[in-house]
Amino acid sequence: MKTYLLTWNPNISPWDNIDNEIIELQEKDYTDNRWDCNNSNVKPGDLYFIIAVGGSKRKGIFCFGIVEDFLLKQESLINKDRITNRIIGKNYILLNPEKDEIIDLNYLNNHFPNQKWTPQNCGIIIKDEYANILLNNWEEHIGKYKLYKNKINNRIYLDGNPQQKLYTYYERDSKARDKCLQIKGYTCAVCEKKMVDIYGDIGKEYIHVHHIKFLSSIKKEHKIIPENDLEPVCPNCHSMLHKKIGNKYLTIPELKKIVKGNSNFV
């Protein structure tokens, strides 16, 4: 299962009935979706987010859905002279980017810096490592809306919850990541566990790598020193490090103290 990023530019394809579709969601829990997609590898069951870009006054993620079917070589819904692929899906969460609080583009760029959030092509893959965290953030964000509070824990939404699936992420061209793991190994810096000890062979040499200092606090390109700036962390701990507590994010030592003090921690 992969997570894809679909783009929406209101200047090219106005979504005039978005408020009606949001009302429709209250009645039947989803709305049908057809979307042009340049990627040819999408499969039924994959997840997607839709991001407002281009001419949108407020840019960011405002929609979540699941792919029902995928059609190759279709006449574009936007440009009838172009042949593209088409996602047939269901939107389960939908906000109006002009009225509602969405997951802002600046937040995405700051917290997920190695992902393209305004791509030229619609349907790029969201990196598995980021998809896990983004799904957690999305769940927390949607909880603010009365319409969706009861949907957070329903069967459909949990199919895409990062706690239900272990993703593997290897960015082989990332020399800084490789150097970090070469120096520090595959033990989580927070809970001090190795995935291989929990999951056996499928967890061997699996780990996330966390930037100790969020890139949102660094306003320019900078040099990474792996032994100082990066730490290996397991997926669960990584999600907690990216979960905002009040008006701040926990540091590794702070989260480690919480984990150690938890009576359920073994």
Contacts in CASP RR format, 6 or more apart in sequence:
PFRMAT RR
TARGET T0000
AUTHOR 0000-0000-0000
METHOD contacts of the structure
MODEL  1
MKTYLLTWNPNISPWDNIDNEIIELQEKDYTDNRWDCNNSNVKPGDLYFI
IAVGGSKRKGIFCFGIVEDFLLKQESLINKDRITNRIIGKNYILLNPEKD
EIIDLNYLNNHFPNQKWTPQNCGIIIKDEYANILLNNWEEHIGKYKLYKN
KINNRIYLDGNPQQKLYTYYERDSKARDKCLQIKGYTCAVCEKKMVDIYG
DIGKEYIHVHHIKFLSSIKKEHKIIPENDLEPVCPNCHSMLHKKIGNKYL
TIPELKKIVKGNSNFV
1 45 0 8 1.000
1 46 0 8 1.000
1 47 0 8 1.000
1 160 0 8 1.000
1 165 0 8 1.000
2 41 0 8 1.000
2 42 0 8 1.000
2 43 0 8 1.000
2 46 0 8 1.000
2 47 0 8 1.000
2 125 0 8 1.000
2 126 0 8 1.000
2 128 0 8 1.000
2 131 0 8 1.000
3 46 0 8 1.000
3 47 0 8 1.000
3 48 0 8 1.000
3 49 0 8 1.000
3 125 0 8 1.000
3 126 0 8 1.000
3 128 0 8 1.000
3 131 0 8 1.000
3 134 0 8 1.000
3 135 0 8 1.000
4 37 0 8 1.000
4 39 0 8 1.000
4 42 0 8 1.000
4 46 0 8 1.000
4 47 0 8 1.000
4 48 0 8 1.000
4 49 0 8 1.000
4 67 0 8 1.000
4 87 0 8 1.000
4 123 0 8 1.000
4 124 0 8 1.000
4 125 0 8 1.000
4 126 0 8 1.000
5 48 0 8 1.000
5 49 0 8 1.000
5 51 0 8 1.000
5 117 0 8 1.000
5 119 0 8 1.000
5 122 0 8 1.000
5 123 0 8 1.000
5 124 0 8 1.000
5 125 0 8 1.000
5 126 0 8 1.000
6 35 0 8 1.000
6 37 0 8 1.000
6 48 0 8 1.000
6 49 0 8 1.000
6 50 0 8 1.000
6 51 0 8 1.000
6 87 0 8 1.000
6 122 0 8 1.000
6 123 0 8 1.000
7 50 0 8 1.000
7 51 0 8 1.000
7 53 0 8 1.000
7 118 0 8 1.000
7 119 0 8 1.000
7 122 0 8 1.000
7 123 0 8 1.000
8 15 0 8 1.000
8 50 0 8 1.000
8 51 0 8 1.000
8 52 0 8 1.000
8 53 0 8 1.000
8 56 0 8 1.000
8 63 0 8 1.000
9 52 0 8 1.000
9 53 0 8 1.000
9 54 0 8 1.000
9 55 0 8 1.000
9 56 0 8 1.000
10 52 0 8 1.000
10 54 0 8 1.000
10 55 0 8 1.000
10 56 0 8 1.000
11 54 0 8 1.000
11 55 0 8 1.000
12 78 0 8 1.000
13 77 0 8 1.000
13 78 0 8 1.000
18 94 0 8 1.000
18 96 0 8 1.000
19 96 0 8 1.000
21 31 0 8 1.000
21 91 0 8 1.000
21 94 0 8 1.000
22 94 0 8 1.000
22 95 0 8 1.000
22 96 0 8 1.000
22 147 0 8 1.000
24 31 0 8 1.000
25 31 0 8 1.000
25 91 0 8 1.000
25 92 0 8 1.000
25 93 0 8 1.000
25 94 0 8 1.000
25 147 0 8 1.000
26 147 0 8 1.000
29 92 0 8 1.000
29 151 0 8 1.000
29 154 0 8 1.000
29 156 0 8 1.000
30 90 0 8 1.000
30 91 0 8 1.000
30 92 0 8 1.000
30 156 0 8 1.000
31 90 0 8 1.000
31 91 0 8 1.000
31 94 0 8 1.000
32 88 0 8 1.000
32 89 0 8 1.000
32 90 0 8 1.000
32 91 0 8 1.000
33 65 0 8 1.000
33 87 0 8 1.000
33 88 0 8 1.000
33 89 0 8 1.000
33 90 0 8 1.000
33 91 0 8 1.000
34 77 0 8 1.000
34 86 0 8 1.000
34 87 0 8 1.000
34 88 0 8 1.000
34 89 0 8 1.000
35 48 0 8 1.000
35 50 0 8 1.000
35 77 0 8 1.000
35 86 0 8 1.000
35 87 0 8 1.000
35 89 0 8 1.000
35 122 0 8 1.000
36 76 0 8 1.000
36 77 0 8 1.000
36 78 0 8 1.000
36 84 0 8 1.000
36 85 0 8 1.000
36 86 0 8 1.000
36 122 0 8 1.000
37 70 0 8 1.000
37 84 0 8 1.000
37 85 0 8 1.000
37 86 0 8 1.000
37 87 0 8 1.000
37 122 0 8 1.000
37 123 0 8 1.000
38 84 0 8 1.000
38 85 0 8 1.000
38 121 0 8 1.000
38 122 0 8 1.000
38 123 0 8 1.000
39 85 0 8 1.000
39 121 0 8 1.000
39 122 0 8 1.000
39 123 0 8 1.000
39 124 0 8 1.000
39 125 0 8 1.000
40 72 0 8 1.000
40 85 0 8 1.000
42 67 0 8 1.000
42 70 0 8 1.000
42 85 0 8 1.000
42 87 0 8 1.000
42 123 0 8 1.000
43 67 0 8 1.000
43 70 0 8 1.000
44 67 0 8 1.000
44 68 0 8 1.000
44 69 0 8 1.000
44 70 0 8 1.000
45 66 0 8 1.000
45 67 0 8 1.000
45 68 0 8 1.000
45 159 0 8 1.000
46 66 0 8 1.000
46 67 0 8 1.000
47 64 0 8 1.000
47 65 0 8 1.000
47 66 0 8 1.000
47 67 0 8 1.000
47 131 0 8 1.000
47 135 0 8 1.000
47 160 0 8 1.000
48 64 0 8 1.000
48 65 0 8 1.000
48 66 0 8 1.000
48 67 0 8 1.000
48 87 0 8 1.000
48 89 0 8 1.000
48 123 0 8 1.000
49 61 0 8 1.000
49 63 0 8 1.000
49 64 0 8 1.000
49 65 0 8 1.000
49 126 0 8 1.000
49 134 0 8 1.000
49 138 0 8 1.000
50 61 0 8 1.000
50 62 0 8 1.000
50 63 0 8 1.000
50 64 0 8 1.000
50 91 0 8 1.000
51 59 0 8 1.000
51 60 0 8 1.000
51 61 0 8 1.000
51 62 0 8 1.000
51 105 0 8 1.000
51 108 0 8 1.000
51 117 0 8 1.000
51 118 0 8 1.000
52 58 0 8 1.000
52 59 0 8 1.000
52 60 0 8 1.000
52 61 0 8 1.000
52 62 0 8 1.000
52 97 0 8 1.000
52 102 0 8 1.000
53 59 0 8 1.000
53 60 0 8 1.000
53 105 0 8 1.000
53 117 0 8 1.000
53 118 0 8 1.000
54 118 0 8 1.000
56 97 0 8 1.000
56 98 0 8 1.000
57 97 0 8 1.000
57 98 0 8 1.000
58 97 0 8 1.000
58 98 0 8 1.000
58 102 0 8 1.000
58 104 0 8 1.000
59 97 0 8 1.000
59 104 0 8 1.000
59 105 0 8 1.000
59 118 0 8 1.000
60 97 0 8 1.000
60 102 0 8 1.000
60 103 0 8 1.000
60 104 0 8 1.000
60 105 0 8 1.000
60 108 0 8 1.000
60 117 0 8 1.000
61 102 0 8 1.000
61 103 0 8 1.000
61 108 0 8 1.000
61 134 0 8 1.000
61 138 0 8 1.000
62 94 0 8 1.000
62 95 0 8 1.000
62 96 0 8 1.000
62 97 0 8 1.000
62 100 0 8 1.000
62 102 0 8 1.000
62 103 0 8 1.000
63 91 0 8 1.000
63 93 0 8 1.000
63 94 0 8 1.000
63 95 0 8 1.000
64 91 0 8 1.000
64 92 0 8 1.000
64 93 0 8 1.000
64 94 0 8 1.000
64 138 0 8 1.000
65 89 0 8 1.000
65 90 0 8 1.000
65 91 0 8 1.000
65 92 0 8 1.000
65 93 0 8 1.000
66 89 0 8 1.000
66 90 0 8 1.000
66 92 0 8 1.000
66 156 0 8 1.000
66 159 0 8 1.000
66 160 0 8 1.000
67 87 0 8 1.000
67 88 0 8 1.000
67 89 0 8 1.000
68 88 0 8 1.000
68 89 0 8 1.000
68 90 0 8 1.000
69 88 0 8 1.000
69 89 0 8 1.000
70 85 0 8 1.000
70 86 0 8 1.000
70 87 0 8 1.000
70 88 0 8 1.000
71 85 0 8 1.000
71 86 0 8 1.000
71 88 0 8 1.000
72 85 0 8 1.000
73 83 0 8 1.000
73 84 0 8 1.000
73 85 0 8 1.000
74 83 0 8 1.000
74 84 0 8 1.000
74 85 0 8 1.000
74 86 0 8 1.000
75 82 0 8 1.000
75 83 0 8 1.000
76 82 0 8 1.000
76 83 0 8 1.000
76 84 0 8 1.000
77 86 0 8 1.000
92 151 0 8 1.000
92 156 0 8 1.000
92 157 0 8 1.000
93 138 0 8 1.000
93 142 0 8 1.000
93 148 0 8 1.000
93 151 0 8 1.000
93 157 0 8 1.000
95 101 0 8 1.000
95 102 0 8 1.000
95 145 0 8 1.000
100 145 0 8 1.000
101 141 0 8 1.000
101 144 0 8 1.000
103 134 0 8 1.000
103 137 0 8 1.000
103 138 0 8 1.000
103 141 0 8 1.000
105 117 0 8 1.000
105 118 0 8 1.000
107 216 0 8 1.000
108 115 0 8 1.000
108 117 0 8 1.000
109 117 0 8 1.000
110 214 0 8 1.000
110 215 0 8 1.000
110 216 0 8 1.000
111 133 0 8 1.000
111 214 0 8 1.000
111 215 0 8 1.000
111 216 0 8 1.000
111 242 0 8 1.000
112 127 0 8 1.000
112 130 0 8 1.000
112 133 0 8 1.000
112 134 0 8 1.000
113 215 0 8 1.000
114 127 0 8 1.000
114 130 0 8 1.000
114 171 0 8 1.000
114 174 0 8 1.000
115 126 0 8 1.000
115 127 0 8 1.000
115 130 0 8 1.000
116 124 0 8 1.000
126 134 0 8 1.000
127 169 0 8 1.000
127 171 0 8 1.000
128 167 0 8 1.000
128 168 0 8 1.000
128 169 0 8 1.000
129 167 0 8 1.000
129 169 0 8 1.000
129 171 0 8 1.000
129 208 0 8 1.000
129 238 0 8 1.000
131 162 0 8 1.000
131 167 0 8 1.000
132 162 0 8 1.000
132 167 0 8 1.000
132 235 0 8 1.000
132 238 0 8 1.000
132 239 0 8 1.000
133 162 0 8 1.000
133 238 0 8 1.000
133 239 0 8 1.000
133 242 0 8 1.000
135 160 0 8 1.000
135 161 0 8 1.000
135 162 0 8 1.000
136 162 0 8 1.000
136 239 0 8 1.000
136 242 0 8 1.000
136 243 0 8 1.000
137 242 0 8 1.000
137 243 0 8 1.000
139 152 0 8 1.000
139 157 0 8 1.000
139 161 0 8 1.000
140 243 0 8 1.000
142 148 0 8 1.000
142 151 0 8 1.000
142 152 0 8 1.000
143 149 0 8 1.000
143 152 0 8 1.000
151 157 0 8 1.000
158 164 0 8 1.000
162 235 0 8 1.000
162 239 0 8 1.000
163 236 0 8 1.000
166 199 0 8 1.000
166 202 0 8 1.000
166 203 0 8 1.000
166 206 0 8 1.000
166 235 0 8 1.000
167 235 0 8 1.000
168 206 0 8 1.000
169 208 0 8 1.000
171 177 0 8 1.000
172 178 0 8 1.000
176 224 0 8 1.000
176 226 0 8 1.000
176 229 0 8 1.000
176 230 0 8 1.000
177 209 0 8 1.000
177 226 0 8 1.000
177 230 0 8 1.000
179 226 0 8 1.000
179 227 0 8 1.000
180 209 0 8 1.000
180 226 0 8 1.000
180 227 0 8 1.000
180 230 0 8 1.000
180 231 0 8 1.000
180 232 0 8 1.000
181 205 0 8 1.000
181 207 0 8 1.000
181 209 0 8 1.000
181 232 0 8 1.000
183 226 0 8 1.000
183 227 0 8 1.000
184 227 0 8 1.000
184 230 0 8 1.000
184 231 0 8 1.000
184 232 0 8 1.000
185 207 0 8 1.000
185 232 0 8 1.000
186 194 0 8 1.000
186 195 0 8 1.000
186 196 0 8 1.000
186 205 0 8 1.000
186 206 0 8 1.000
186 207 0 8 1.000
186 232 0 8 1.000
187 193 0 8 1.000
187 194 0 8 1.000
187 232 0 8 1.000
188 194 0 8 1.000
188 207 0 8 1.000
188 232 0 8 1.000
188 233 0 8 1.000
188 234 0 8 1.000
188 237 0 8 1.000
189 210 0 8 1.000
189 231 0 8 1.000
189 232 0 8 1.000
189 233 0 8 1.000
189 237 0 8 1.000
189 252 0 8 1.000
189 256 0 8 1.000
190 233 0 8 1.000
190 234 0 8 1.000
190 237 0 8 1.000
190 240 0 8 1.000
190 241 0 8 1.000
190 252 0 8 1.000
190 255 0 8 1.000
190 256 0 8 1.000
190 259 0 8 1.000
191 234 0 8 1.000
191 236 0 8 1.000
191 237 0 8 1.000
191 256 0 8 1.000
191 259 0 8 1.000
191 265 0 8 1.000
193 234 0 8 1.000
195 203 0 8 1.000
195 204 0 8 1.000
195 206 0 8 1.000
195 207 0 8 1.000
195 234 0 8 1.000
196 203 0 8 1.000
196 204 0 8 1.000
196 205 0 8 1.000
196 206 0 8 1.000
199 206 0 8 1.000
207 232 0 8 1.000
207 233 0 8 1.000
207 234 0 8 1.000
208 232 0 8 1.000
208 233 0 8 1.000
208 234 0 8 1.000
208 235 0 8 1.000
208 238 0 8 1.000
209 230 0 8 1.000
209 231 0 8 1.000
209 232 0 8 1.000
209 233 0 8 1.000
210 230 0 8 1.000
210 231 0 8 1.000
210 232 0 8 1.000
210 233 0 8 1.000
210 238 0 8 1.000
210 241 0 8 1.000
210 252 0 8 1.000
211 229 0 8 1.000
211 230 0 8 1.000
212 228 0 8 1.000
212 229 0 8 1.000
212 230 0 8 1.000
212 231 0 8 1.000
212 251 0 8 1.000
212 252 0 8 1.000
213 229 0 8 1.000
214 249 0 8 1.000
224 230 0 8 1.000
231 252 0 8 1.000
233 241 0 8 1.000
233 252 0 8 1.000
237 255 0 8 1.000
237 259 0 8 1.000
240 250 0 8 1.000
240 255 0 8 1.000
241 249 0 8 1.000
241 250 0 8 1.000
241 252 0 8 1.000
241 255 0 8 1.000
242 249 0 8 1.000
243 249 0 8 1.000
243 250 0 8 1.000
250 258 0 8 1.000
259 265 0 8 1.000
END
